[in-house]
Amino acid sequence: MKNTQNVFKVFTPSVRMFLGIAFLPAWALFLLPLLLPETKGALGEATQLVAWSFAMWAPGLGALIATRWREDQELKSLQLGKLGKKRVYIWAWAIPVLLVVATGLVTWGLGIGTFDAEFSIIEESISRMTQPRQLTAAQILGLQVVTSLFLAPIVNTVFALGEELGWRGFLLPRLLPLGQTKAMILTGVIWGVWHAPAVAQGLNYPDRPVLGMLMMLLFSTLFGIFLGWLYLKTKSPWAPALAHGSLNALAGLPLVFFLSLDTLWGGTVTSLTGLIIIAILLAILYGSKELPVLS
């Protein structure tokens, strides 16, 4: 009973305001493509991309409004002007890369997906182009890998900051009275529920909306602990935003290398294989006394 009371106690009026702003506009934007059924093809994909990109800033907006108007605190309290320990940013960029690579290698090693040496997905895209071929599939893939490693994480960090300012920058510190691990788990669960309308439309788990929501909850909880670790190490939302942006930049890349891949089981970090890899990472952090983070 006491633990239940403690959980409810951390959901202060400012936290409730934050959650309302984080969820309601975001879910409206997630569902917007469904409200425009006549928008299909490339236009539909563009509409979804724009709507969902704006949805990523709903938690950040909630953090700003709840901090300034409900708590009457200056916005600098959200630590946007702080970076913290610089070396942590190397891990923020590199660990998502390692997670993606490890997931791809394990997927291939276990035979969950068939390696596609012809890069059929890229070849198919090239075949639909009206202009003459300028680059080979391997060259295009090389450019895509370089872009995903070095340029895309920077661009994606701008959007990921909207989420991380909310989830890790605002919500996590206010749940810390529950203890670091409980606070990170609860933040991750809420983050996973927030994704529900997008997952229901096929995000990460096509044709598996219900099971996909459960998998997303597990992924958000596990990866959310890593993002929480980055925040607690730096006391800044920028480190988890970089890691979030790095993962978003690379998450779909392994799909280019496989044929007949079921993303529920392998290929991406949101798959069962990916979840096991993330769990190993967390075990290393706990085993090396990196978690809980000492002040």
PyMOL commands that set and color helices and strands:
alter all, ss='L'
color gray80, all
select helices_A, chain A and resi 2-10+13-35+41-55+58-70+75-78+88-109+120-127+137-178+180-194+196-200+209-234+238-250+253-257+272-287
alter helices_A, ss='H'
color red, helices_A
select strands_A, chain A and resi 114-115+258-259
alter strands_A, ss='S'
color yellow, strands_A
deselect
rebuild
show_as cartoon
